[in-house]
């Protein structure tokens, strides 16, 4: 499967983090929040204007900006619809 960014995942779908494309402080911040390669993420909600995105990972809910989600590369779960 090809990697896509977290922005492309629809509400209710799950994906596995493959890599984080940003560098420096943003990458460190995402890792500190638990977004690391191999972790499963489920998109729970997207705000009406598209920002922020609420995700579930490691048993907790987390809201991230759409710009941050663009730098998180994931692989969609096999049983999920396009």
Secondary structure, DSSP 8 states (H G I E B T S, - for coil): ---EEGGG--TT-EEEEEEE---HHHHHHHHHTT--TT-EEEEEEE-TTS--EEEEETTEEEEE-HHHHTTEEEEE-TTS--
